[in-house]
Amino acid sequence: MESLNTPPEGADSQGQNTKLQACEECGLVSAFSEPKPGNKVSCPRCHHGLQSALKAPFQQVWAYGLATLIMLALSLGFPFLSFSVQGLSQKVSLWGALVSMHYASNSILALVILLCVIILPLIYILFAMSIYRLGYLSSQGKAVSLGWARVGSKLVFKFESWLMADVFLVGILVAMVKIIALADVGFGPSFWAFCVYSLLLVKFVSVIDSSWIWDRLSPRDEIAKVRSGDSHLNHNHETCHICGQLNLVSSKNCCRCGAGVQPYIPLQSMQTAWAFLLAAVVFYIPANFYPIMYTTSVGQTEASTIISGVVLLWHLGSYPVASVIFLASIVIPTAKILSLAYLFRQVGKGTGKGKENRNQSLYRVTEFIGRWSMIDIFVVALLTALVQLDELMAIKPGPAALSFAMVVILTMLSAISFDSRVLWSQSGLKKSTHE
């Protein structure tokens, strides 16, 4: 990784081949030269990545994108899983599983899976491939239109937290372990294609850099009086959330991509983040006390909550699976709610770089792990779709399933709407500028 090229204090930061960019996490304006292929540059204060460069960016993005799309198509076109017990069997495709969830009065969970596992990844891949194609044409000196790229970037690059094919894959494995002692479970060709699709999607997302591609589409404009070492607390610039271009405070639209410039309003960010978090707390209560799943076996129906399911798996000797469910469904949601509440209370209390860096690291971890709480929801949805053998054996979602899904979604929205720049005080800025 390349070190950041920061000019001495008071020097003109906008030298030849040097760019100014404000860190989206801590707000520090830094000057850097474009990284060499295979390297990246990071913020000198909070170490958040500013820009990375692939060795063969256009070729890699299209190669990974096409491979991911092919695996997604194969995941939908063949048998996915099979389930048999006492001579009765059931075989479903991934699309058939979603349809089964819909007819089992599980439409909302089916919609969540459809969006997070298929539709949003598909849109993200197609748009990323298209905008990199646009960047390639621009690098060849050809004129390109940025209208649809601006609109798409505003929406699509925000999808990353909601691409959950990898979480869904872990949910599949947990669901299979849960019922493998009760019946014979088989994996169809689409399951193996889905495994490859999940891995390729993670890799594809990791190679996309919106800052780098926008520099290919259009050069950055220089903004007077903004220097390396400034931050959002200097109130001399606003940052475009689409292309990363610095703009004058009075600007209503970005001078590079034309998108609307959103001013830094910490109070609005905190109000939105607190509202989502408090709503999550409200749903958290029924999510833990109401049944998350109903299991019917030989005419008898038994309800199970999240904690009772963990206890049952532990008593059956499935210690790894019980541990995964306990962490994903109990520890992580609780820790995320408490961590977010703690971070929100820390706003305005920064006393230097050390504390602010710790709070920033806690925020990154909290934002990253939140999506993995969806494992239990995916497990319930899969079992509902697969185990439907009339009175012999059937599984249906309980009222806690929707409540728990809302907890995960609302905590994710709370973390996303929180502007982490409010964690960085003026004292932290001064220390960083003189380092």
N, C-alpha and C positions, 0 to 999 in steps of 0.2 A: 504494500500500500504506500502511495506517495504521501509525503508530508505536505501540509498546506503551505502555499507560498504567500506569506503575509508581509507586506511592506512595513518599513519602520514607521513609527508614529509620526504623523505630520507629512509623510511623503505622499505623492500622488499615487493612489492605488490603482488607477486605471492606465497602467502602462501597456506597452505592446504585448498582445497575446494574453492579457490578463483580464479576468472576468470578476465582477462583483456578484455575490449571491448571499442572500440572507438565509440563515439556517431556519428551517421550518419548525424546529423543536425548541431552540433557545433564543432565536431572533438575532444572533450576532451576524453582522455583515462581514464577510471574509473575501479576500482577493486570492484568486488561484489561477494557475495556468492549466489549460486542458490536460487531463491525465493521459499518459501514454497508453496505448492498447494493452489491456490486461490489468490495468491499475485503477485506483480510485482515490479521490481526495475526500477528506472529512473535516468537519468543523473543529477548530482547535480548542474550543471550549467544552462542548458536550460530546464530541466525537461522532455525531450523527453524519451519515454519508451525504455528501453534497452532490457528487457526480462520479460515475464510473464509466469506463470505456472498454468495450469488448474488442478482441483481436480481429474479429470479422463480424461486426454487428448485424449488418443487413442479412448476411447469409445464415448466421446462427439463429436469429429470430424467426426467419421463415422456415428453416429446417425443423426447429423445435415446434413451431406452430403447426406445421403440416402433420408432423408425427403425432402431436397431441390430438388433433382433429380426427385423424384416422383411428386412433385408439378409442376415442369417444364414440365414434360411429360403430365400431366393433363391440363396444360395451353395451350398446342398445339393441343390436341386431340378432343376438343369439341367447340361448338359455343362460341364466345368471346363477341361480341356486336351485337345488332340489331338496325336498324334505319328505321322508317316508317313515311311517310307524304302523305296525300291525297290518301290513298289506295295503294300507292306504298311502298314496304318494301325491305330491304336488310339486310341480316344476314351474318356475316363474322367470321371466326376463326382468331386467331392470325397469323397463317401461311398464311391464305388467305389474310389477310390485307397486309402482306409483298409482296405477289404476285401481289395484286392490285396496290400497289405503283410502282412496277416494270413496269407494263403495262401502268401506267399513266405517263410514262416518269419521274419517280421519283426514278430511280434505285439506285442512290448514297445514298439518304436518307434511302431507304430500306436496303441497305448494312450496313449503320451505325447502324441502329436499330438491324439488325440481329446479328452483331458482338457484340454490347454493351449489348444486352439484352439476347441473347441466346448462341452464340458460345463461346465468351470469358468466361462467367460464367461457362459454361459446362466444358471447358478445365481447368479452375481454380479449380473447385470442384473435378474433377477426379484426377488431379495431386496432390492436397493437401491431398486427401484421400490416394493416393498411397504412398506419401512420409512419411505420418504418419504411414502407415502400415510398411514401411521400418524401421522407427524409432523404432517401437514396436519389430520387429524381432531383431534389433541390441541390444535393451535393454535386450533381452532374451539370449544374447550371441551368436547369429547366425551371420555368415558372410554375408555381403550385398555388392552389387556393387553400387558405387556412380556415375557411368558414366552418366546414364540418369537423375539422380537426380540433378547433377551439371548443365547439359544442361537445364533441365526444370526449375530449380530455377532461372537461369539467365533471363528467359523470363516470366514465369508464374507469379511470385510474383510481377512483374512490372504491372500486369493487374489491380490491385485493383482500381486505379483511373478511369478505363474505364468500370467498372461493373456498369451499370446504370439502373438496373431493378427498383430501387426505384424512380429514376428520371422519368422513363417512366410511372410508375404508377401515379405519380402526373400529368404528361402530359395527361394521359387518363382522369382523373377527370376534369381537366381544359377544355379539348375538349368537354366532355359531357355537362358541364355547358354552354359552348358557343352555343351549338345547341339544348339544351333541350327546349328552348322557341320556336323553329321553328318546332320541330318534336318530335315524341315519341321515346325515347331511352330505350333499354332494355339491361340488363346485363346477359350474359349466364354463365353456370357453369365454363367455363374456366377463366372468369374474376375473380371469387372468388378464384380459384386455383392460379391465377397469384398474387393476393394480398398476399396470404400466402407464395408463392414462393419468392416474393420480401422481405418480412420480414425475412424469413429463410436465404436468401442469405446474408442480412446485418449481421445477427447473426453469420453465418458461417465464414464470413470474419473476424469478430471481435475476433474469438477464434484461428485463425491461427497465429502462431509466428514462423517465419523462423529461428530466432536465437536459440530458444529453441530446435527446432527439429534437427538442425544441431549439437547441443551438444549431442543429443541422437545418431546421426549417427556416429560421430567421435569426439574424445576428442580434445581440443584445444592444439596447440603446444606453448610452452613458447618461447618468443623472447627476446634475451639478450638486455640489455640497454634500454628497454622500461618500463616505470614506470607509475603508476597512477599519473595523473596531467600533463602528456605530452599531446601534441596535434599534429595536422597535421603541425603546425608551427615549431615544433622541427625538422622536416625532418629526423626523425630516424625510421620511419615505414610507411608502406602503408596498407590500409584496403581492404580486399577482399569484394567486393560488393555482393557476392553470399552467403557466409557463415559467414561473419563478423570476420574472423580470421585476427589477426595482422601479417604482414609479414615484412621482411627486405626491405629497400628501393631498394636494388639491385635485388629483386625477380621479375621474370617475370611471375611466376605461383604461385598460393596459395599453401602453404605447407600443407594445410589440404584437400581442395577439388580439387586442381589441376587446377582451373579456372585461366584465365589470370588476372593479377593484373594491374589495371589502376592507373597510378600515379596521384598525385594531381596537376592538371594544371589549375589554376584559370582563366587564359586568355582564354583558350579554352572553358571553361564553360560559361564565359560571352559572348563570340562571338556567341555561339550557341543560348543562351537565348535571346540576343538582336535581332538576325536574325528572330527567331520565333515571337517575339513581334512586330517588325516592319512590318512583313508580315501580322500579325493580324490587325494592324492599317490600312493597305491598304484595306483589305476586309471589315473593319468596316464601311467605307464610303458608298459603295453600299448597305450594309446590312440595313442601316437606311433610305436610300432615295428611293430605288427601292421597288416595291410591293413584299410582302412576300407571298401573297395569292390572288387568283382570285376566286370570288364567282359568280356563274351563277344561277339566279333565274328567272324562267318564261321567258327565252330567253335573259335576260339582264345580262351582266357581269360587275362586279364591282371589282376594284383593291383596296387592302388595304395594307398599310405599317404597321410596328410594332407599331408606335405611334398612327396611326389612329385607329388600332384595340383596343388599350387601351382606347382611348377616347370614342369609340363606346360602349364598355362594361360598361364604367363609366356612360354614358348617359342612358343605359338600366337598370341601377340600380344594376349591378353585381359588386359591389364595391370590395368584397374580391378577385374575379378572376382578375379584372382589376389591383388590387394591386400586386397580384402574378406575372402577366405578366410584369407589369412595373418594379418590382424589378428584376425578372429573366432575362428579355430581354433588359433592358435599364440601370438600376442602376448597377447591378453586372458586366456586361461586361465592362462598362466604369470605374467602380471602380477598377476592376482587372487590366486593362491596366495601369491606373494611379499608382496603388500600385506597380506593377512590375517595372515600369519605376523609381519610387522613390527608391525602394530597390536596383535596379541595380546601381543607382547613389550613393547609400550609401556605396558601396564597397570600403574598404580602409579608411573610415572616422570614424570607431568605436572609441569611446572615453571612453569606460568602459562598465562594465557589464549591467548597467541599459539601456543604449541605444541599446546595442546589443540584449538584451532580448526582448525589444520592437520590434525591427526589425524582430527578429525571430518569435515572436507571429504574427506579421502582415503577414509574409510569410506563416505561417501555415493556417491562416484564408483565405488568398488569394488563396492558393492551394486547400483548401477544397471546397470553394463556387463556384469555376469556373465551375464545372461539371453541376451545377443546371441551368446554362444558356441554357442547351439543352432542357429545358421544351418546349419553344416555337417551336422549330424544331420538337419535337415529336408531338405537338398539330397539326401542319400543316400536318405532314405525316399521322396522324390518320384520320383527317378530309378528306384528299385526298382519303384514302382507303375506308372510310365508306360512304361518301356523293357522290355517283355517280348515280344519277337518271336522266340521259340524260339531256334534256333541262329544265326539271322541277326544278331541283336543282343539282348543281355539284360544287365541290371545287377542284382547282388545285393549286399547289405550284407556287410561283412567283420566279423571279431571285434572290431576296434577301434571299430566304431560304437557298440556297447553300452557299451564301456569309456569312450568319450568322453562319451556321454550321462550316465554315472554321475559323471564328473568335474564336469560342469556342474551337475548336480543337487546333488551333495554340497557343492560350493563355495557354491552358493546357500543351502543349509541352514545351512552354517557361518556365513555372513554374517547370515542371519536370526536364528539362535540367539544371536549375539553381542550382549550388552547394552552399547551404546556409552556408557552412563553411567559405566562403569568407567574411561573415558579421562579423566574430569574429576576433578581432585584438589580438596582443601579450599582450596588456595591460589588456584585458579582461581575457586572460589566466592566467596571474600572479595573478590577484585578486582572481580568482576561486581557484587556487592551494593553496592559503594561507587561505582560508575560513575554 
